[in-house]
Amino acid sequence: MSSLRLLIAIPLAAALSGPIFELDLFINDPAAGYQPTGWPEYLQTSAAKYMNVAGISFIQPSDLLNSSYDLPAQVATAVKSLRSQGVTVQLLIGGEISAGWPQLQANPTKAANAAIALMKKYDCGIEIDNESG
């Protein structure tokens, strides 16, 4: 399969006027979990000065098949903080070292329903970032 980078949804896209400036924040390492360096202190209160869209990295594709999966607490806090500052957020699924694409492709309906649930819960969008091939 070729590299896939697909945007599922960005809420409030119609409310964005002018150019989009997106900053991808490496907050959730698939192997090591929450990365505080990906969520610097100055963005916790002033993110809208630097961006109007934030990509939050990364969720494993296989996580979407786990019915009990939720964002790690620190990542959820970062998403809520950004949204409260008026920054549109998209959760990034995949990335360069991702795993679980075959499982996701075997059950796309379950994965899509889980993605929709995350989007609704956190008022954000999802971007599929299949760089593994």
All heavy atoms as an XYZ file, in Angstrom:
987
protein
N       0.834     -1.165      0.000
C       0.000      0.000      0.000
C       0.889      1.242      0.000
O       1.878      1.310      0.695
C      -0.872     -0.027      1.244
C      -1.721      1.175      1.391
S      -2.634      0.804      2.794
C      -3.388      1.861      3.503
N       0.519      2.208     -0.770
C       1.314      3.432     -0.830
C       1.076      4.281      0.407
O       0.136      4.081      1.149
C       0.942      4.216     -2.085
O      -0.400      4.630     -1.995
N       1.954      5.242      0.596
C       1.829      6.129      1.744
C       0.490      6.851      1.695
O       0.067      7.327      0.658
C       2.975      7.133      1.731
O       2.872      7.992      2.813
N      -0.177      6.911      2.835
C      -1.499      7.503      2.913
C      -1.505      8.593      3.968
O      -1.052      8.391      5.084
C      -2.521      6.421      3.289
C      -3.939      6.867      3.623
C      -4.619      7.390      2.371
C      -4.725      5.720      4.195
N      -1.981      9.747      3.614
C      -2.151     10.835      4.573
C      -3.517     11.425      4.266
O      -3.691     12.135      3.293
C      -1.043     11.859      4.410
C      -1.009     12.871      5.522
C       0.256     13.717      5.389
N       0.274     14.707      6.416
C       1.039     14.648      7.486
N       1.853     13.639      7.662
N       1.001     15.607      8.379
N      -4.476     11.135      5.107
C      -5.856     11.482      4.847
C      -6.440     12.221      6.037
O      -6.316     11.777      7.165
C      -6.667     10.202      4.592
C      -8.167     10.310      4.531
C      -8.582     11.050      3.272
C      -8.785      8.933      4.552
N      -7.076     13.319      5.786
C      -7.737     14.080      6.828
C      -9.182     13.621      6.891
O      -9.893     13.684      5.898
C      -7.661     15.568      6.514
C      -8.384     16.491      7.459
C      -7.654     16.495      8.805
C      -8.428     17.881      6.890
N      -9.630     13.135      8.051
C     -11.014     12.709      8.206
C     -11.904     13.899      8.522
O     -12.940     14.077      7.927
C     -11.150     11.618      9.287
C     -10.453     10.343      8.821
C     -12.611     11.327      9.580
C     -10.480      9.223      9.801
N     -11.515     14.713      9.483
C     -12.363     15.855      9.849
C     -11.574     16.865     10.653
O     -10.741     16.497     11.452
C     -13.551     15.376     10.671
N     -11.843     18.111     10.414
C     -11.357     19.180     11.285
C     -12.584     19.996     11.650
O     -13.172     20.655     10.805
C     -10.321     20.092     10.598
C      -9.058     19.333     10.268
C      -9.991     21.276     11.496
C      -7.997     20.191      9.614
N     -13.027     19.940     12.912
C     -14.190     20.732     13.288
C     -13.870     22.220     13.190
O     -12.734     22.637     13.328
C     -14.452     20.314     14.732
C     -13.152     19.784     15.216
C     -12.434     19.229     14.011
N     -14.887     22.988     12.981
C     -14.772     24.442     12.924
C     -13.930     24.943     11.761
O     -13.507     26.087     11.763
C     -14.216     25.009     14.244
C     -14.953     24.607     15.515
C     -14.218     25.138     16.738
C     -16.375     25.099     15.502
N     -13.677     24.098     10.755
C     -12.861     24.522      9.620
C     -13.455     25.751      8.949
O     -12.731     26.623      8.495
C     -12.700     23.385      8.625
N     -14.766     25.828      8.914
C     -15.402     26.992      8.302
C     -15.138     28.258      9.103
O     -15.169     29.355      8.577
C     -16.899     26.750      8.168
N     -14.856     28.110     10.402
C     -14.608     29.272     11.248
C     -13.193     29.812     11.087
O     -12.910     30.909     11.540
C     -14.860     28.910     12.709
N     -12.310     29.054     10.470
C     -10.944     29.520     10.257
C     -10.943     30.485      9.086
O     -11.345     30.138      7.989
C     -10.003     28.352      9.975
C      -9.791     27.357     11.104
C      -8.950     26.183     10.632
C      -9.163     28.017     12.305
N     -10.497     31.685      9.328
C     -10.404     32.631      8.229
C      -8.939     32.950      8.005
O      -8.143     32.975      8.933
C     -11.192     33.900      8.566
O     -10.660     34.503      9.713
N      -8.597     33.164      6.770
C      -7.204     33.443      6.445
C      -6.400     32.162      6.371
O      -6.935     31.069      6.328
N      -5.093     32.314      6.371
C      -4.235     31.140      6.233
C      -4.294     30.242      7.464
O      -4.569     30.697      8.573
C      -2.827     31.727      6.074
C      -2.922     33.150      6.460
C      -4.354     33.556      6.444
N      -4.054     28.967      7.225
C      -3.980     27.993      8.318
C      -2.516     27.814      8.684
O      -1.676     27.572      7.819
C      -4.592     26.641      7.907
C      -6.093     26.813      7.680
C      -4.314     25.570      8.954
C      -6.780     25.576      7.156
N      -2.219     27.955      9.962
C      -0.875     27.684     10.449
C      -0.974     26.542     11.435
O      -1.500     26.688     12.532
C      -0.248     28.909     11.119
C       1.181     28.649     11.522
C       2.188     28.629     10.572
C       1.503     28.374     12.835
C       3.501     28.361     10.927
C       2.816     28.105     13.202
C       3.813     28.093     12.249
N      -0.504     25.365     11.007
C      -0.584     24.159     11.837
C       0.767     23.861     12.468
O       1.799     23.938     11.818
C      -1.028     22.954     11.011
C      -1.093     21.692     11.851
C      -1.623     20.487     11.102
O      -2.158     20.658      9.998
O      -1.493     19.382     11.621
N       0.722     23.511     13.722
C       1.899     23.079     14.446
C       1.639     21.657     14.930
O       0.639     21.407     15.602
C       2.157     24.010     15.637
C       3.394     23.743     16.478
C       4.660     23.865     15.645
C       3.441     24.729     17.642
N       2.489     20.712     14.530
C       2.360     19.338     15.004
C       3.127     19.192     16.303
O       4.305     19.547     16.386
C       2.887     18.340     13.969
C       1.924     18.159     12.801
O       0.772     18.589     12.890
O       2.345     17.582     11.797
N       2.457     18.681     17.310
C       3.031     18.523     18.638
C       3.234     17.036     18.929
O       2.277     16.274     18.955
C       2.104     19.145     19.688
C       1.762     20.612     19.470
C       0.682     21.062     20.447
C       2.998     21.472     19.597
N       4.473     16.649     19.137
C       4.791     15.254     19.438
C       4.599     15.041     20.935
O       5.530     15.152     21.722
C       6.223     14.922     19.008
C       6.573     13.468     19.150
C       5.979     12.522     18.338
C       7.488     13.049     20.089
C       6.296     11.176     18.458
C       7.821     11.712     20.225
C       7.218     10.767     19.400
N       3.361     14.762     21.315
C       2.991     14.667     22.721
C       2.897     13.220     23.180
O       3.118     12.913     24.343
C       1.658     15.405     22.972
C       1.847     16.908     22.725
C       1.144     15.165     24.387
C       0.585     17.721     22.881
N       2.543     12.323     22.285
C       2.304     10.933     22.668
C       3.182     10.009     21.841
O       2.884      9.727     20.695
C       0.827     10.590     22.479
C       0.459      9.258     23.086
O       0.921      8.918     24.162
N      -0.373      8.510     22.399
N       4.269      9.536     22.422
C       5.177      8.609     21.755
C       4.570      7.215     21.818
O       4.238      6.735     22.906
C       6.537      8.629     22.452
C       7.566      7.755     21.773
O       7.283      6.561     21.545
O       8.658      8.252     21.485
N       4.416      6.537     20.666
C       3.813      5.206     20.677
C       4.530      4.206     21.590
O       3.902      3.332     22.157
C       3.899      4.757     19.218
C       3.993      6.013     18.443
C       4.726      6.986     19.324
N       5.819      4.369     21.758
C       6.575      3.431     22.588
C       6.718      3.899     24.029
O       6.732      3.094     24.949
C       7.958      3.205     21.985
N       6.820      5.209     24.239
C       7.149      5.717     25.574
C       6.028      6.511     26.241
O       6.184      6.940     27.371
C       8.405      6.587     25.496
N       4.920      6.750     25.554
C       3.810      7.477     26.159
C       3.987      8.986     26.115
O       4.645      9.528     25.229
N       3.409      9.662     27.088
C       3.368     11.123     27.139
C       4.772     11.729     27.101
O       5.676     11.280     27.789
C       2.647     11.569     28.410
C       2.666     13.062     28.638
C       1.975     13.910     27.783
C       3.375     13.619     29.688
C       1.995     15.284     27.986
C       3.399     14.999     29.893
C       2.706     15.819     29.033
O       2.740     17.171     29.241
N       4.923     12.756     26.276
C       6.196     13.462     26.121
C       6.004     14.923     26.527
O       5.488     15.727     25.757
C       6.670     13.399     24.661
C       6.881     12.002     24.137
C       7.985     11.297     24.878
O       9.123     11.739     24.889
N       7.655     10.197     25.533
N       6.404     15.289     27.745
C       6.187     16.675     28.194
C       6.881     17.711     27.315
O       6.412     18.845     27.214
C       6.727     16.694     29.620
C       7.455     15.424     29.816
C       7.033     14.466     28.748
N       7.968     17.336     26.655
C       8.655     18.291     25.781
C       7.810     18.641     24.556
O       8.039     19.659     23.916
C      10.015     17.750     25.314
O       9.804     16.492     24.668
C      10.968     17.586     26.487
N       6.836     17.806     24.231
C       5.939     18.081     23.111
C       4.833     19.054     23.454
O       4.083     19.485     22.589
N       4.719     19.401     24.730
C       3.675     20.305     25.191
C       4.318     21.383     26.061
O       4.168     21.414     27.270
C       2.623     19.506     25.955
C       1.431     20.234     26.474
C       0.927     20.119     27.743
C       0.558     21.144     25.805
N      -0.175     20.921     27.887
C      -0.434     21.553     26.700
C       0.531     21.674     24.511
C      -1.443     22.456     26.368
C      -0.460     22.564     24.170
C      -1.438     22.939     25.089
N       5.086     22.292     25.414
C       5.828     23.302     26.172
C       4.895     24.247     26.929
O       3.775     24.517     26.511
C       6.634     24.045     25.113
C       6.048     23.684     23.809
C       5.288     22.408     23.983
N       5.406     24.776     28.019
C       4.610     25.608     28.924
C       3.988     26.818     28.226
O       2.840     27.174     28.486
C       5.480     26.051     30.090
C       4.687     26.689     31.204
C       5.524     26.944     32.438
O       6.400     26.134     32.758
O       5.285     27.990     33.068
N       4.721     27.458     27.333
C       4.177     28.662     26.692
C       2.945     28.369     25.841
O       2.084     29.236     25.684
C       5.247     29.393     25.874
C       5.654     28.716     24.590
C       5.044     29.045     23.387
C       6.653     27.740     24.571
C       5.416     28.435     22.202
C       7.031     27.128     23.401
C       6.411     27.468     22.217
O       6.781     26.855     21.052
N       2.807     27.144     25.328
C       1.627     26.798     24.538
C       0.421     26.482     25.419
O      -0.716     26.522     24.953
C       1.916     25.596     23.625
C       2.880     25.845     22.476
C       3.088     24.569     21.677
C       2.394     26.973     21.576
N       0.666     26.182     26.667
C      -0.428     25.813     27.559
C      -1.362     26.977     27.842
O      -2.515     26.768     28.215
C       0.131     25.214     28.850
C       0.863     23.912     28.574
C       1.560     23.334     29.785
O       1.173     23.592     30.915
N       2.586     22.539     29.543
N      -0.881     28.190     27.625
C      -1.732     29.367     27.853
C      -1.787     30.322     26.656
O      -2.657     31.176     26.613
C      -1.232     30.166     29.077
O       0.130     30.522     28.871
C      -1.373     29.354     30.354
N      -0.874     30.165     25.710
C      -0.795     31.139     24.609
C      -0.705     30.484     23.235
O      -0.145     31.059     22.308
C       0.440     32.028     24.809
O       0.385     32.688     26.040
N      -1.260     29.308     23.073
C      -1.122     28.568     21.809
C      -1.675     29.333     20.610
O      -1.108     29.279     19.522
C      -1.799     27.202     21.926
N      -2.763     30.042     20.790
C      -3.396     30.741     19.672
C      -2.510     31.837     19.082
O      -2.729     32.276     17.959
C      -4.742     31.316     20.106
N      -1.488     32.273     19.796
C      -0.543     33.249     19.258
C       0.368     32.619     18.209
O       0.960     33.319     17.399
C       0.341     33.814     20.374
C      -0.378     34.684     21.366
C       0.600     35.190     22.411
C      -0.065     36.010     23.473
N       0.895     36.451     24.501
N       0.502     31.277     18.244
C       1.472     30.584     17.400
C       0.844     29.699     16.339
O       1.530     29.291     15.402
C       2.394     29.726     18.286
C       3.090     30.537     19.341
C       2.580     30.623     20.628
C       4.235     31.267     19.038
C       3.205     31.392     21.601
C       4.860     32.044     20.002
C       4.338     32.098     21.282
O       4.956     32.866     22.228
N      -0.428     29.376     16.482
C      -1.071     28.452     15.535
C      -2.575     28.608     15.615
O      -3.103     29.122     16.599
C      -0.695     27.014     15.873
C      -1.267     26.539     17.208
S      -0.742     24.901     17.666
C       0.121     25.278     19.183
N      -3.255     28.144     14.562
C      -4.701     28.034     14.653
C      -5.166     26.590     14.476
O      -6.327     26.279     14.658
C      -5.425     28.996     13.707
C      -5.013     28.839     12.262
O      -4.241     27.953     11.907
N      -5.510     29.717     11.413
N      -4.229     25.701     14.141
C      -4.500     24.258     14.056
C      -3.331     23.528     14.698
O      -2.174     23.864     14.443
C      -4.660     23.791     12.584
C      -4.881     22.287     12.512
C      -5.800     24.538     11.892
N      -3.649     22.528     15.512
C      -2.599     21.712     16.139
C      -2.825     20.248     15.778
O      -3.940     19.740     15.876
C      -2.617     21.872     17.656
N      -1.765     19.585     15.358
C      -1.784     18.141     15.161
C      -1.157     17.499     16.382
O      -0.049     17.865     16.778
N      -1.863     16.580     17.013
C      -1.363     15.911     18.218
C      -0.925     14.498     17.828
O      -1.725     13.665     17.424
C      -2.450     15.831     19.311
C      -2.995     17.216     19.652
C      -1.916     15.107     20.545
C      -2.021     18.154     20.296
N       0.367     14.235     17.953
C       0.949     12.953     17.559
C       1.119     12.061     18.774
O       1.452     12.549     19.841
C       2.327     13.181     16.946
O       2.256     14.102     15.887
N       1.066     10.841     18.668
C       0.479      9.936     17.718
C      -0.395      8.927     18.430
O      -0.116      8.564     19.560
C       1.555      9.135     16.967
C       2.228      9.897     15.870
C       3.506     10.372     16.034
C       1.573     10.136     14.687
C       4.143     11.067     15.024
C       2.204     10.829     13.663
C       3.495     11.294     13.835
N      -1.380      8.430     17.742
C      -2.199      7.314     18.204
C      -1.901      6.141     17.279
O      -1.828      6.308     16.060
C      -3.697      7.668     18.148
C      -3.998      8.821     19.104
C      -4.562      6.448     18.459
C      -5.395      9.368     18.966
N      -1.707      4.967     17.841
C      -1.456      3.773     17.031
C      -2.743      3.363     16.312
O      -3.833      3.424     16.895
C      -0.983      2.603     17.910
C       0.395      2.773     18.464
C       1.456      2.726     17.371
O       1.369      1.979     16.404
N       2.459      3.542     17.528
N      -2.644      2.914     15.059
C      -3.837      2.437     14.356
C      -4.572      1.347     15.140
O      -5.799      1.341     15.207
C      -3.284      1.897     13.031
C      -2.016      2.661     12.833
C      -1.454      2.886     14.207
N      -3.826      0.453     15.762
C      -4.454     -0.645     16.510
C      -5.220     -0.150     17.730
O      -6.135     -0.826     18.204
C      -3.405     -1.678     16.920
O      -2.381     -1.063     17.672
N      -4.876      1.051     18.251
C      -5.612      1.597     19.395
C      -7.085      1.817     19.057
O      -7.944      1.732     19.935
C      -5.010      2.929     19.853
C      -3.666      2.775     20.540
O      -3.338      1.645     20.973
O      -2.935      3.779     20.626
N      -7.372      2.104     17.798
C      -8.756      2.335     17.395
C      -9.592      1.063     17.440
O     -10.814      1.127     17.359
C      -8.807      2.953     15.999
C      -8.238      4.359     15.898
C      -8.278      4.828     14.452
C      -8.969      5.324     16.808
N      -8.942     -0.083     17.572
C      -9.673     -1.342     17.655
C      -9.860     -1.806     19.092
O     -10.538     -2.797     19.350
C      -8.952     -2.418     16.834
C      -8.823     -2.077     15.350
C      -7.988     -3.105     14.634
C     -10.193     -1.941     14.708
N      -9.271     -1.101     20.025
C      -9.391     -1.409     21.440
C     -10.583     -0.631     21.985
O     -10.528      0.599     22.097
C      -8.099     -1.016     22.164
C      -8.163     -1.220     23.648
O      -9.213     -1.485     24.221
N      -7.024     -1.080     24.294
N     -11.650     -1.324     22.337
C     -12.887     -0.645     22.745
C     -12.722      0.176     24.025
O     -13.513      1.075     24.290
C     -14.019     -1.653     22.908
O     -13.659     -2.628     23.863
N     -11.696     -0.081     24.815
C     -11.493      0.698     26.034
C     -10.451      1.805     25.855
O     -10.131      2.518     26.804
C     -11.080     -0.221     27.192
O      -9.827     -0.806     26.918
N      -9.942      1.995     24.635
C      -8.901      3.010     24.408
C      -9.440      4.417     24.634
O     -10.540      4.769     24.216
C      -8.323      2.922     22.986
C      -7.292      4.001     22.757
C      -6.016      3.870     23.260
C      -7.619      5.184     22.094
C      -5.067      4.877     23.115
C      -6.685      6.194     21.934
C      -5.414      6.028     22.437
O      -4.488      7.031     22.296
N      -8.637      5.218     25.286
C      -8.887      6.650     25.416
C      -7.522      7.336     25.360
O      -6.487      6.693     25.565
C      -9.590      6.965     26.726
C     -10.245      8.350     26.716
O     -10.170      9.061     25.695
O     -10.837      8.720     27.747
N      -7.515      8.619     25.107
C      -6.258      9.343     25.110
C      -5.629      9.269     26.498
O      -6.345      9.314     27.500
C      -6.491     10.812     24.754
C      -7.027     11.121     23.363
C      -7.238     12.623     23.214
C      -6.094     10.606     22.305
N      -4.301      9.190     26.558
C      -3.663      9.311     27.868
C      -4.095     10.634     28.511
O      -4.327     11.627     27.820
C      -2.164      9.310     27.539
C      -2.074      8.589     26.219
C      -3.335      8.960     25.481
N      -4.182     10.655     29.832
C      -4.717     11.824     30.551
C      -4.013     13.122     30.176
O      -4.669     14.154     29.952
C      -4.637     11.586     32.058
N      -2.674     13.098     30.086
C      -1.945     14.329     29.773
C      -2.233     14.797     28.352
O      -2.281     16.002     28.092
C      -0.435     14.127     29.946
C      -0.018     13.708     31.330
C       0.161     12.191     31.424
O      -0.521     11.403     30.763
N       1.090     11.769     32.268
N      -2.408     13.858     27.436
C      -2.717     14.212     26.048
C      -4.125     14.807     25.978
O      -4.357     15.823     25.317
C      -2.567     12.982     25.130
C      -2.963     13.316     23.700
C      -1.138     12.442     25.183
N      -5.065     14.187     26.688
C      -6.436     14.713     26.727
C      -6.445     16.132     27.297
O      -7.156     17.007     26.780
C      -7.321     13.792     27.561
N      -5.656     16.372     28.322
C      -5.561     17.709     28.913
C      -5.028     18.713     27.901
O      -5.531     19.837     27.795
C      -4.671     17.681     30.174
O      -5.283     16.824     31.130
C      -4.485     19.065     30.760
N      -4.018     18.320     27.128
C      -3.459     19.203     26.100
C      -4.505     19.529     25.039
O      -4.649     20.687     24.626
C      -2.225     18.571     25.464
N      -5.258     18.521     24.596
C      -6.300     18.745     23.589
C      -7.343     19.710     24.132
O      -7.725     20.676     23.459
C      -6.946     17.405     23.160
C      -8.186     17.640     22.304
C      -5.946     16.546     22.418
N      -7.801     19.478     25.355
C      -8.813     20.360     25.952
C      -8.286     21.780     26.116
O      -9.010     22.747     25.887
C      -9.267     19.788     27.291
C     -10.090     18.514     27.139
C     -10.411     17.894     28.492
C     -11.102     16.563     28.332
N     -11.314     15.897     29.632
N      -7.033     21.923     26.497
C      -6.433     23.243     26.647
C      -6.389     23.982     25.314
O      -6.750     25.165     25.231
C      -5.025     23.125     27.227
O      -4.389     24.381     27.247
N      -5.962     23.289     24.277
C      -5.902     23.908     22.950
C      -7.291     24.318     22.474
O      -7.479     25.420     21.951
C      -5.248     22.948     21.956
C      -3.747     22.742     22.152
C      -3.278     21.499     21.406
C      -2.972     23.974     21.708
N      -8.260     23.442     22.646
C      -9.620     23.756     22.204
C     -10.165     24.959     22.982
O     -10.832     25.812     22.419
C     -10.546     22.532     22.379
C     -10.229     21.374     21.453
C     -10.375     21.714     19.962
N     -11.746     22.081     19.682
C     -12.099     23.193     19.042
N     -11.203     24.026     18.570
N     -13.369     23.455     18.845
N      -9.860     25.040     24.281
C     -10.352     26.170     25.074
C      -9.718     27.490     24.646
O     -10.276     28.560     24.902
C     -10.120     25.930     26.566
O      -8.757     26.068     26.897
N      -8.564     27.402     23.979
C      -7.883     28.600     23.472
C      -8.313     28.939     22.042
O      -7.780     29.858     21.428
C      -6.375     28.399     23.511
C      -5.815     28.247     24.910
C      -4.329     28.018     24.880
O      -3.578     28.864     24.394
N      -3.880     26.879     25.379
N      -9.244     28.159     21.498
C      -9.731     28.416     20.148
C      -8.898     27.785     19.049
O      -9.079     28.102     17.871
N      -7.993     26.883     19.405
C      -7.155     26.204     18.418
C      -7.875     24.934     17.961
O      -8.336     24.143     18.783
C      -5.770     25.854     19.015
C      -4.940     25.034     18.038
C      -5.045     27.128     19.414
N      -7.991     24.754     16.652
C      -8.554     23.536     16.102
C      -7.526     22.417     16.259
O      -6.343     22.628     16.004
C      -8.907     23.737     14.610
O      -9.878     24.789     14.529
C      -9.454     22.485     13.983
N      -7.979     21.239     16.669
C      -7.073     20.130     16.950
C      -7.414     18.944     16.066
O      -8.580     18.625     15.844
C      -7.170     19.701     18.439
C      -6.338     18.459     18.712
C      -6.741     20.840     19.346
N      -6.370     18.289     15.589
C      -6.550     16.998     14.931
C      -5.588     15.998     15.570
O      -4.427     16.293     15.793
C      -6.352     17.079     13.425
C      -5.093     17.730     12.958
C      -5.064     17.882     11.454
O      -5.992     17.520     10.746
N      -3.988     18.423     10.940
N      -6.134     14.834     15.901
C      -5.332     13.741     16.436
C      -4.717     13.001     15.268
O      -5.405     12.698     14.292
C      -6.208     12.787     17.254
C      -6.957     13.408     18.427
C      -7.907     12.379     19.042
C      -5.992     13.943     19.463
N      -3.432     12.725     15.333
C      -2.741     12.054     14.237
C      -2.665     10.560     14.536
O      -2.145     10.150     15.571
C      -1.350     12.643     14.051
C      -1.313     14.170     13.851
C       0.117     14.655     13.706
C      -2.144     14.582     12.669
N      -3.196      9.766     13.617
C      -3.182      8.311     13.736
C      -2.071      7.799     12.840
O      -2.042      8.069     11.647
C      -4.512      7.676     13.254
C      -5.721      8.355     13.884
C      -4.515      6.169     13.462
C      -5.877      8.165     15.340
N      -1.137      7.054     13.410
C      -0.086      6.447     12.602
C       1.272      7.028     12.873
O       1.757      7.011     13.988
N       1.881      7.552     11.827
C       3.237      8.069     11.929
C       4.241      7.063     11.403
O       3.904      5.953     10.997
N       5.481      7.472     11.429
C       6.562      6.682     10.831
C       6.777      5.331     11.497
O       7.097      4.353     10.833
C       7.855      7.500     10.881
C       8.968      6.921     10.056
C      10.164      7.850     10.011
O       9.984      9.066      9.924
O      11.286      7.325     10.068
N       6.619      5.248     12.813
C       6.891      3.977     13.503
C       5.603      3.301     13.967
O       5.599      2.531     14.906
C       7.841      4.176     14.703
C       7.242      5.144     15.728
C       9.209      4.651     14.238
C       7.998      5.178     17.038
N       4.515      3.555     13.280
C       3.226      3.017     13.699
C       3.114      1.520     13.423
O       3.816      0.962     12.599
C       2.097      3.755     12.989
O       2.207      3.599     11.594
N       2.182      0.923     14.150
C       1.894     -0.505     13.995
C       0.385     -0.697     14.065
O      -0.314      0.087     14.696
C       2.581     -1.306     15.100
N      -0.090     -1.724     13.418
C      -1.505     -2.056     13.507
C      -2.326     -1.743     12.276
O      -3.546     -1.864     12.297
N      -1.669     -1.358     11.175
C      -2.436     -1.058      9.960
C      -3.198     -2.264      9.432
O      -4.366     -2.116      9.044
C      -1.527     -0.471      8.879
C      -1.047      0.903      9.210
C       0.227      1.264      9.547
C      -1.824      2.096      9.278
N       0.290      2.608      9.819
C      -0.958      3.145      9.659
C      -3.165      2.388      9.061
C      -1.395      4.453      9.816
C      -3.593      3.700      9.222
C      -2.710      4.710      9.589
N      -2.602     -3.462      9.386
C      -3.369     -4.608      8.882
C      -4.631     -4.881      9.712
O      -5.689     -5.173      9.161
C      -2.384     -5.778      8.973
C      -1.033     -5.135      8.919
C      -1.199     -3.823      9.636
N      -4.524     -4.738     11.047
C      -5.693     -4.946     11.899
C      -6.761     -3.892     11.634
O      -7.954     -4.198     11.567
C      -5.291     -4.923     13.381
C      -4.364     -6.026     13.799
C      -2.888     -5.678     13.593
O      -2.525     -4.735     12.877
N      -2.012     -6.459     14.213
N      -6.329     -2.651     11.469
C      -7.272     -1.573     11.181
C      -7.963     -1.811      9.840
O      -9.173     -1.664      9.726
C      -6.540     -0.227     11.172
C      -7.421      0.997     10.965
C      -6.967      2.122     11.873
C      -7.387      1.455      9.530
N      -7.190     -2.215      8.844
C      -7.769     -2.450      7.518
C      -8.704     -3.655      7.509
O      -9.626     -3.714      6.706
C      -6.652     -2.628      6.490
C      -5.909     -1.333      6.251
C      -4.647     -1.504      5.414
O      -4.128     -2.607      5.287
N      -4.147     -0.413      4.876
N      -8.491     -4.591      8.436
C      -9.355     -5.758      8.520
C     -10.699     -5.420      9.162
O     -11.671     -6.147      8.992
C      -8.666     -6.878      9.307
N     -10.764     -4.330      9.909
C     -12.004     -3.943     10.583
C     -12.191     -2.426     10.520
O     -12.183     -1.747     11.556
C     -11.982     -4.435     12.031
C     -13.372     -4.493     12.623
O     -14.304     -3.862     12.111
N     -13.519     -5.216     13.714
N     -12.357     -1.886      9.323
C     -12.434     -0.429      9.170
C     -13.656      0.195      9.834
O     -13.587      1.335     10.299
C     -12.447     -0.220      7.659
C     -12.968     -1.510      7.104
C     -12.489     -2.579      8.041
N     -14.766     -0.522      9.903
C     -15.965      0.048     10.524
C     -15.754      0.282     12.011
O     -16.092      1.342     12.543
C     -17.177     -0.877     10.288
O     -17.362     -1.024      8.872
C     -18.441     -0.305     10.904
N     -15.169     -0.694     12.688
C     -14.901     -0.542     14.120
C     -13.915      0.608     14.349
O     -14.106      1.427     15.255
C     -14.346     -1.837     14.700
C     -14.120     -1.786     16.190
C     -13.691     -3.127     16.749
C     -13.525     -3.044     18.263
N     -13.171     -4.330     18.845
N     -12.876      0.684     13.520
C     -11.890      1.758     13.651
C     -12.535      3.121     13.399
O     -12.280      4.085     14.131
C     -10.727      1.527     12.694
N     -13.370      3.210     12.383
C     -14.042      4.480     12.071
C     -14.967      4.900     13.209
O     -15.003      6.081     13.575
C     -14.821      4.355     10.771
N     -15.702      3.960     13.777
C     -16.586      4.294     14.898
C     -15.794      4.779     16.099
O     -16.206      5.718     16.787
C     -17.461      3.096     15.269
C     -18.545      2.849     14.238
O     -18.982      3.754     13.544
N     -18.978      1.601     14.130
N     -14.643      4.163     16.365
C     -13.790      4.606     17.480
C     -13.230      5.998     17.200
O     -13.163      6.837     18.107
C     -12.657      3.602     17.707
N     -12.830      6.253     15.963
C     -12.318      7.578     15.595
C     -13.398      8.641     15.766
O     -13.140      9.722     16.306
C     -11.799      7.560     14.154
N     -14.602      8.332     15.340
C     -15.721      9.275     15.494
C     -15.993      9.544     16.975
O     -16.227     10.689     17.373
C     -16.976      8.740     14.766
C     -16.739      8.792     13.255
C     -18.225      9.525     15.168
C     -17.756      8.018     12.440
N     -15.933      8.506     17.797
C     -16.156      8.686     19.240
C     -15.090      9.613     19.847
O     -15.414     10.483     20.662
C     -16.159      7.328     19.951
N     -13.823      9.435     19.445
C     -12.762     10.324     19.937
C     -12.993     11.766     19.480
O     -12.815     12.709     20.249
C     -11.387      9.853     19.461
C     -10.780      8.661     20.185
C      -9.522      8.184     19.469
C     -10.473      8.993     21.633
N     -13.383     11.926     18.220
C     -13.628     13.270     17.699
C     -14.749     13.961     18.469
O     -14.645     15.140     18.811
C     -13.959     13.227     16.210
C     -12.754     12.932     15.343
S     -13.080     13.096     13.577
C     -14.043     11.637     13.234
N     -15.814     13.223     18.733
C     -16.932     13.813     19.475
C     -16.540     14.124     20.910
O     -16.864     15.189     21.436
C     -18.131     12.863     19.460
C     -18.821     12.800     18.118
C     -20.002     11.858     18.168
C     -20.736     11.822     16.845
N     -21.875     10.890     16.890
N     -15.840     13.202     21.559
C     -15.478     13.387     22.968
C     -14.562     14.591     23.164
O     -14.708     15.340     24.126
C     -14.807     12.124     23.497
C     -14.422     12.221     24.962
C     -13.891     10.910     25.493
C     -13.580     11.033     26.982
N     -13.152      9.747     27.545
N     -13.607     14.780     22.236
C     -12.596     15.821     22.408
C     -12.783     17.014     21.479
O     -11.928     17.897     21.449
C     -11.193     15.220     22.247
C     -10.885     14.265     23.372
C     -10.925     12.891     23.180
C     -10.573     14.740     24.644
C     -10.665     12.009     24.225
C     -10.317     13.867     25.686
C     -10.367     12.510     25.467
O     -10.121     11.654     26.503
N     -13.881     17.045     20.721
C     -14.161     18.162     19.823
C     -12.963     18.435     18.916
O     -12.409     19.531     18.879
C     -14.531     19.413     20.632
C     -15.031     20.558     19.753
O     -15.600     20.280     18.674
O     -14.837     21.727     20.132
N     -12.544     17.393     18.219
C     -11.355     17.511     17.373
C     -11.547     16.713     16.094
O     -12.573     16.074     15.902
C     -10.125     17.018     18.137
S     -10.163     15.263     18.513
N     -10.551     16.762     15.229
C     -10.544     15.980     14.004
C      -9.528     14.855     14.119
O      -8.841     14.704     15.135
N      -9.453     14.077     13.063
C      -8.519     12.953     12.986
C      -7.776     13.052     11.656
O      -8.392     13.336     10.629
C      -9.255     11.591     13.032
C      -9.971     11.393     14.353
C      -8.324     10.444     12.703
C      -9.169     10.801     15.467
N      -6.492     12.814     11.686
C      -5.705     12.710     10.452
C      -5.045     11.342     10.435
O      -4.398     10.946     11.393
C      -4.628     13.794     10.397
C      -3.809     13.716      9.126
C      -2.736     14.783      9.071
O      -2.981     15.919      9.509
O      -1.641     14.467      8.571
N      -5.246     10.622      9.330
C      -4.593      9.324      9.136
C      -3.262      9.588      8.465
O      -3.197     10.211      7.414
C      -5.451      8.377      8.259
C      -6.855      8.213      8.840
C      -4.749      7.053      8.057
C      -6.907      7.567     10.189
N      -2.182      9.118      9.079
C      -0.835      9.383      8.614
C      -0.087      8.066      8.485
O       0.667      7.678      9.362
C      -0.147     10.316      9.626
C       1.190     10.825      9.152
O       1.610     10.471      8.037
O       1.828     11.564      9.917
N      -0.321      7.370      7.369
C       0.294      6.056      7.158
C       1.590      6.236      6.389
O       1.614      6.237      5.174
C      -0.656      5.131      6.399
C      -0.083      3.728      6.246
O       1.045      3.456      6.630
N      -0.853      2.835      5.665
N       2.673      6.390      7.125
C       3.983      6.554      6.512
C       4.744      5.224      6.414
O       5.845      5.194      5.907
C       4.822      7.548      7.326
C       4.225      8.924      7.377
C       5.005      9.869      8.271
O       6.162      9.587      8.599
O       4.425     10.902      8.636
N       4.128      4.163      6.922
C       4.828      2.889      6.973
C       4.749      2.119      5.658
O       5.371      1.087      5.522
C       4.270      2.029      8.106
O       2.920      1.719      7.867
N       3.965      2.607      4.755
C       4.070      2.003      3.505
C       3.026      1.450      2.735
O       3.058      0.891      1.763
